[in-house]
Amino acid sequence: MTEAKDERRPAGELEATVMAALWAADAPQTPGQVQLSLGGGLARTTVTTILSRLHDKGVVERRRQGRGYAYFPVQDAHDLTARRMHTELDRDSDRHTVLARFVAQLSEEDERVLRDVLESGEQ
């Protein structure tokens, strides 16, 4: 195997790349169309697997197109980022400490934004 194939991509990178292709499209995309828009660097089976996993997570929906499916996003980039933050938070049993450390590392501007969101009840 080549070195490039042995190197693992950071968690979520492939999903983010596929989502970017779906967000850029003006219509639902088949795995083949997504593969082409990504420059063909990924096998179609890999793209299909990623799309299936995104569907299972509720991030994309699909509709029948021929013998396969065409996929479209049901969450925007902000929703996906929030989902990732929740996933990371869920990985630790001491939520209080994780949240406290997260808040302690916020910039003054981000802390102000967080306070504003919490006070307004925005979602």
C-alpha positions, 0 to 999 in steps of 0.5 A, spaced: 500 500 500 502 507 498 503 511 504 497 516 502 492 510 502 495 508 509 494 515 512 487 516 515 483 523 514 481 526 520 474 524 523 469 527 519 473 530 514 470 526 508 463 527 511 464 534 511 467 534 504 461 530 501 456 535 505 460 541 501 458 538 495 451 537 496 450 544 499 454 547 492 449 543 488 442 546 486 439 539 486 439 532 489 445 528 487 447 521 486 453 518 489 456 518 482 455 526 481 458 527 488 464 523 486 465 527 480 464 534 483 469 532 488 474 530 482 474 523 482 479 522 488 474 517 492 471 511 489 464 511 488 463 506 493 466 510 498 462 516 497 456 511 497 458 509 504 459 516 506 452 518 503 448 512 507 451 514 513 449 521 513 442 519 511 442 514 517 444 520 522 439 524 519 443 529 515 441 528 508 435 525 505 434 521 499 429 519 494 429 514 489 433 515 482 433 510 477 436 504 481 439 508 486 438 514 490 439 522 489 441 525 496 440 532 498 442 536 505 437 537 510 441 541 515 446 546 513 453 547 515 451 550 522 447 545 524 452 540 522 457 543 526 453 543 532 452 536 531 459 535 532 460 539 538 454 535 541 458 528 539 464 531 542 461 533 549 457 526 549 464 522 549 466 524 556 462 522 562 464 529 566 459 534 562 460 539 567 468 539 567 468 539 559 463 545 558 467 549 564 473 548 560 470 550 554 467 556 556 474 558 560 477 557 553 472 562 549 475 569 547 471 575 550 467 576 543 465 568 543 463 569 551 459 575 549 455 571 544 454 565 548 451 569 554 447 573 549 444 566 546 443 563 553 439 570 555 435 570 549 433 563 548 435 563 541 436 556 537 
